[in-house]
Amino acid sequence: MKYPVPCLDRRTSIQEAIRTIERTSFDRAFVVDPGGVYLGCVTISDLRRLLISGAHGGEPVDGYPLRHGQKLTARSCEDPKLAERMMSDMELEGVRYLPVVDDGGRIADILSLEDLERRHGPGPAAAGDGPGRRVLVVGGAGYLGSVLTRKLLGRGFRVRVLDSFLYGRRSLEPLAEAKNLEIVEGDLRHIPTMVAALADVDAVVLLAAIVGDPASRIRPIETIETNVLAAQALASAARLQQVGRFLYASTCSVYGVGSALLDEEAPLHPVSLYARSKIESEKIILGMGGEYFSPTILRMGTLYGPSPRMRFDLVVNTMSMKSFVDGRIQVFGGSQWRPLLGVEDAAEVYARCLEADIGKVGNQVFNVGSDGQNYRIDEVAGIISGALGGVPIQRDRSNLDARDYRVSFAKLEQTLGFRPGQTIADAAGAIVSSLRSGAIRNPAQRIYYNHFFDSTEE
């Protein structure tokens, strides 16, 4: 009989048990003997703690104490008072399913909280799916991170943010009372902080980095420390704990230049330290991949759009802001290609990767964006000008940016069915509305530009 919750033979190895649970939407598995008798349950957090404490991944799960969790019998399923008590305990503990055992102690069925509620009515607490998987978002207060954190909370995940708040705290302040959010202040480069942040997580999203060519030029040593060495350390620690789902934020800047439409197999031609640091980390992290650690590399296009941690050093955001402040859009060069991606759409891709079958997204590289949003810089200026009532465009044909590339996003669409929901025109309108309303009072403030490394807030 196929059950919704994984059932493991007691001789199953710890590492195989983690792998099995990780490929489901559950945080635990029921353990039975060879005759099908229910022995108890194990959670994925229990198993990872065993590995940290020195257990060998090849040891059987019943070599260590099992959780002797609740179980149902035919009588308790039908007795309203017993069922009500069971439902109350399930809701308090965040347990969604319980085994039903027969007179011989064998699992005869598995019932959900919803099954019991249909039979006996709602329990004393509000019904729900219980707490979702816990995700560590490193850099969760940043431009993308603050959007992703909100999206994951809305999708039922428990989120732990690790952030140094290099660019201030305001982006997460409205979430201070969020039920399933934990905020840890700390630097990824500090090993004890990083290891502690990994405790009991089911997935890792690594966004934290020195981001952008100007910022990396100004702080090259910190770029290497954060983008390469700390990323490697985090991936290694996650791998040792068998946190198999690991999303790494990379960039389409790794392609540098190219005349053809570039897919994930295209040669890499980095033109900056930032891009080189990302390539190095990609190689290291993918090299760790295997059966029990399945990283996903997400090479994003240039992001745009409003965010709780706003940036005005990104091409669409800069042009939109300049149209309001200066009454014109300035374009340097203009013929160079750039793949663009709305920040809300980027967050959606990360959420889908966390929800997808790990067999589809693990040990894979994806370009993140859409073919329809490969634009020349001149085209971007034209779209923004049109969206904002014909703002004048001032062109300077000198181009100080050597990047020029178009990217194929077919693999992402085929795997996750992703299509963008944001447009440049809509984002430009939203940015100007924020400026006009005073929600953003001074776009010249240093906090809106990564290369200033300034956390001073308005």
N, C-alpha and C positions, 0 to 999 in steps of 0.2 A: 504494500500500500504506500502511495506517495503522500507524504505529509508536508504541510506548509513550512514547518520548522525543521531544520536538519536534524536527523537522528544519527548518532555516531556509535559505532561499536566501541566498547571500552578499550580495545587494543589500538584504536586509531592514534597515530602520533600527534604530538602537540602541534607541529608545524602543519600537518595535513588538516587538523581540526580548524586551525586559524584560516587556512586557505578555503576550506569548505564554508565556514560561516561568512567569510568576507565576500563570498560570491552570492550572498543572499541579502535580503533587506533586514535581517535580524541581527541581534547582538549576542545570541546564545544558541546552544544546541543541546538537545536531550541526549543522554548517554544510556545505552542499553548493553546488556550482556549478549553473548551469542544466541541465546534463546529468546531475545526480545524483551527481557525483563527490565523495567525502568530502574536505573540506578541513581539518577540525579541529573543535574545539568551543569554546563560550564559556559561562562561568558567569554567573549573574545578578549575582554580586559583581563580576566583571570589568567588566561593563557599567556598573554603578553607579559604579565607580571612574573609568571614562572620563568620565562626566558630571561628577563632582567635579573632575576634572583639566582640564575646559574643553571637552570634546568636545560637539558639538551633537547633540541627540537624533535629528535627521533624517539623520545620516550613516549610511552602510551599515556593517554589522558587520565586513566584511572590509577596511574602511579602516584597521584597527588589527590588530596581530598576534593571530592565533588560537592557542589551545592545541592543539598537535599531540599530542593524547592517544593513548592506546593504541587499537588497532583489531585486529580478528580477521580471519583469512582462513579459508577452508574447511579448510586444512591445520592451522592452529593450533587450530581447534575440536576436531579429532579426535586431535591429538597429546597424550597424557597429560602429558608433561613441560612442554610449552609451555602447556597449559591450566592446570596447577598454578601455574606462574609468574604467569600472567595473573590467576588468582584471588587469589593472595597480594597482588599489587599492587593489585587492585581493593579488597580488604578494608582494606589499609593506607590507601588514599586515600579510602575512603568512596564509591567509585564503584559504582553498582548495575547499570549497563548499558554495553555496548560495541557499536559497529557491526561488522557482518561485511561485508567488502567483496569484490567479485568481482575477476576478473583485470583489469578496466578501472578499478578503484578506486571503483566505484559501490557505494552501500549496498544490499546484497541482503537483509539481515536485521539485527535487533538482538537480542542475547541478554543475558539477565540473569545475575547471579552464580548464582542458583538453577538456571538452565538448565544452566550448566556443572557445577555440583555434582551435578545429576541424572545427567549423562553420566559424570563422572569421580570422584565422591565429594567430600566436603567438602575445602575448602582448608585450609592449615596454621593459619589463624586461625578463630575462631568466626564462623559465618555470621550475617548480620544484614542489615538494610535500609540500613546506612550511617547517617551522621549526618543527622538531620532538619533542617528549616528552623530558622534562628536567629531567635529572637524577643527583642526588647528589651522587658522589662517594667519600666516606670518606676513605682517604688513597689512593687517586688516583695517588700519586707520587711514590708509593712503587713498590715492585717486581712484583706483579700481577697487581696492580692498574695502573701502567704506560702502561702496555700492554692493559688492559681493556679500559682505556681512549681512546687510539688510535682506538681500535676496534669499540667502540660506536660512535665516531665521524664519522668513515667510514660508519657506518650503518644509519647515519642521525639523531642521537640523539643530543640534546643539553646537554652538560656535565658541571656540576659545581663540581670542585674538592675542597674538604676541606682537608688540610694536614698540619701537623706541620713541615714538611721537616726535620724530625729527621735524615734522612740519605741523606740530601742534595737536591739540586734543579735541578741537571743536567738532571734528567730523563724527565722533562717536558719542558726544555728550547727550544727544537726544535719546540714545539707547541705554542710558545709565540704569534704568529699571527693567530692561528687557529680561524676561524670565530665563531664557536659555542662552544667555550671553555671559561669558567670563572674559575679562580683560586683564592681561598680564603685561605690565610695562617692563621692557628689557631689551637688550641688544642681542641679536642673533649670534653675534660673534662671541658672546660670553657662554662658554660651554655648559656650565651648571644651569644657567637660565634656560638654555635651549633644551637640554635633556629633561628638565622638570616640566617644560611646556608640552612635551610629548606624552606625558603620563595619561594613559587611558583614552587616547584618541584613536579613531578608526580611519582617519584620512588626514593628509597634510596638503595644504595649498601654500606654496612658497611664492609670494609676490615681492617680499622685501628685497630691495636692491638699491644701489646707486644707479638711478635711472636717467638715461639720456646722455648724448654725447657731451654737451657742455659740462654737466655735473661730473662725469667721469674724468674729463680733462682737468678739472679743478682739484679733484680728490682722487688721484690715481691709486694711491696705496689703499685707501678705504674701499675703492672699487674692487681691487683684487681680494681684499680681506672678506668683503661682504658677498660679492657676486660669485666668487669662486670658492674660497676656502670655507667660509661659513655654510654655503650651500652644500658643499661636499660633506661637511660634518653632519648637517641635519639629515641628509639623505642616508648617510651611513648609520646614524642612530635609529632612524626609522626602519631601515632594513634589518638591523639587529633585533628590533622589537617586532618584526614582521607586520609593520604597518604598510600593507602592500599598495595602497592607493596613494600615490604621491604625484601631485600636479605641479609642474614647474613652469613659471612664467618666463618665456623667452620672447624673442622679437623677430619680426621679418627683416629687421636691419641686418641680420646675419647674412642676407643675400647681397647686400651692398650695391652691386650693379648687375644689370642683365637685360638683354634686349628681348628675350623670349618670356613667355608666361612661365614662372618658376614654381614647380611643385616641390614637395618635401625631399625629393631626391636630387634636386638641382645643386650644382657646386656652390659653395659658400665663399663670398668675397667681402669679408668685413673691412670697413674703412675707418673704424674707430675702436678705441679701447673698450668702450661699452659693448659693442658687438662681439669683439674677441672674447671678452669675459663671459658672455652668454654662450658662445660656442664651446668654450672650455668646460663650462658647467654641464651643458647638454651631454657632451661626450662622457664626462665622469659619471653623471647620474644614469644615463642609459647603460653604461658599462656595468653598473651594479644590478641591472634588471635581470629577472629570472622568474622562476616558478612562484616564488614567495615574495617578490618585490617587483611591482609592475608600474614603473613611473610613466607619466604622460607628459610630453613636452608640448607646450602650447606657444607657437610662434605668432604673436599678435601683430596685426597691422597697427598703424598709428591711431591712437585712441582720440576720441572727441566726445564732447557733450558735458552737460552739467554733472557735478558730483558734490557730495558733502565736503570733500577736500578738493576744492577747485584748483585747476591749473590753467595758466594763461601762457604756457610755453609750448603748446601743441598747436599745430598749424590751423585747424578749424577754429579752435577756441581763441587763438591770437587774432585771426582775421575778424572774427565776430566781435571781439572786444574792441579792436581798433576802429571798426566801422562805427561804433557808438562813441568812443572817446575822441577820435580824430576826424570822424566824418569821411573816412576813406579807407581803402584796403591797399596795403603795399605788398607787392609781389616781387620776390627776387628770383631771377631765372624764370621759371614758369613752365618750362617744357618737361621737367623731370616728373617721372611717375611716382606715385606713392599709394600703397593700399591703406585704406582707412577703415575704422571700425568704431561704432558707438560703444561707449563704456558700459551702458546697460546691456547691450548685446554681448559684450565680452563676458560680463558676469553671468549671463545666461549660459554661455558655453561651458564655463567652469562648473556651474550647477549641474548641467546635463552630464558632464564627465563624472561627477561624483555619483550621479544616479544611475549611470549606464552600467551594463554588464562589464566587469573589469576585463573580461576576455576580449572585448571589442576595443577598449581604449588603452589598456595597459601595454607598456613597452612599445609605445607608438609616438610618432611626431605628427602634429597637426598644424598646418597654417590656419590661423583663426581670423576670419573675415569673410568677404564675399566677392566673387568675381566682378559683380556690378559696382563695387565701390573701389575699384582701381581707378584712380584719377590722376591727370596731370594737375600740377599746382595751379596753373591758369584756370582750369575747369573748376577747381574748388573755389577760387575767388569769384568766378562768374556765378556759381550756385548761391554763394552767400550774398553777393550783391543783389541778385534777383530776389532772394528771400527777404531782403531788408529794404526793398523799395528802390533799388538802383543806386546803391552807394558807389561813388566813383572808385575806379581801380587805378592805382599808380604802379607802373611796371618799371623795374630795374633789371635789365637782362643779365647783369652780373650775378653769378650763382656761387655762393660759398659752400653749398652743401653738395657733396659728391654722390650722395645716395640717389639712385635712379633705377627703379625696378617695379615690375608688375608680378603679381603672385596668383597662383591657382589655389582655390579653396574647395576644389571638387571633393577631395577626400573627406573633409569635415562634413560637407552636406550629405555625402553618401552614407557616412557612418552614424551621424547624429541627427540627420534631417534638419540641420540648422539653416535658417534663412534670416537675414537681419530684419529688425523691426524699426531701427532708428535711421533717420536720414540727416544729411548735413543741413538741409534747409530747416528742418524742425529744431535741430540742436542750436543753430544760429539764432533762431527766434527765441528759444528758451533762455539762452545766455544773455541776449540783449534785454529781455524782460527782467531778468534778475538784476541787471545793471540799472535799468530804468526805475525799478521799484525800490532800489536801495538795499536789496537783500545782499548785494555785493557793493560796498560803498567805495572802495578804493582799489581798483584792479592793478594799480602799480605797486601795491604792497609786495614785499619780497617773499612773503609766505606762498604766493601763487606761482613761484618759479623755483624749480628744483635746484638749480645751480647756486642759489643763494644760501641754501641750507639754513633757513631762518624760520623759527617757530613762532615769531611774534605775531599775535593775532589782532584783528581789528577790535 
